[in-house]
Amino acid sequence: MSRLGKKPVSIPSGVDVSVSGRNVIVKKGDTTLEFEHRPEVSVEVDSDAKEVRVAIDEKDARDKQTKAFWGLTRALIQNMMVGVTEGYKKELEVVGVGYTAQMKGQAVGLKCGTANTVEVAIPPGISVNIEGSKITITGADKQAVGQLAAKIRAVRKPEPYNGKGIKYIDEVIQRKQGKAFGS
């Protein structure tokens, strides 16, 4: 049995949760997140206890894949609750001489050692703030925030000799010594 799937997800105050068919809709103010869960899993909202319960059939309790969907569905609903109340944030840093980042409309323009500026489109619902060499990505959808941060980092991953590239703020780059001169 899934230990994570058994735990109910508490609904914070001010958050509206509704289930219509296989769609779970979490809303707070003007922020709305929607998720379509797998058919093997059932989701129900308990308004009195202010919690969301995720369950599977007893006949599917031995299937490893179904148990994985059970825990995954519960975790995704929990992420939606945190997203609409607090939001998610990723911070990146551009390191290197001449390496810059700037906003270009609804895209981030990156100059990272290439002849042309590489533009990464910003999806709706995500906001990007650039201050000097620091890029801050915020939004309610955890997956979209992480995906945009990964796309920006993939433009120029940090290299181990000089540490140049785009890295997460808390990322530690294992540095290499390089070639030694002399005898």
C-alpha angles and dihedrals in degrees: 000000000000110000092195094047092055093060113090119230112238117225113228119224114277094024120117118205123188134173120206113175106311095338120103113198121194116188136178119168108316094338114099128176124187131194132180110212128208119272091239090065129066123207124196132177119222105203095185096054092034094231142114119230125203120199144166133207118273090236090059094048093100096049109101095207093051091050089051091052089049094057092039093053091050092048093049092051090049090051089051091053092051091044096056094043105038107003129215130271135194124185125203131184127210109216124186143071109284093006109132141167126204139165117258106184107286093353140070113239113211127192105191110155096302128116093240133044111257113221122205114194118231113227119227115273093032124102125201126199122189121197113174106303095345122097117195119194118192134175146127097254110078094198094050093048092050093045093052091047090051092049092051092047091049091062089075117356115205113268122221101232104058099005093237119155140059115312139168113262093244095040117117116212114212102226123216125212099230126207118338116221126215129024 
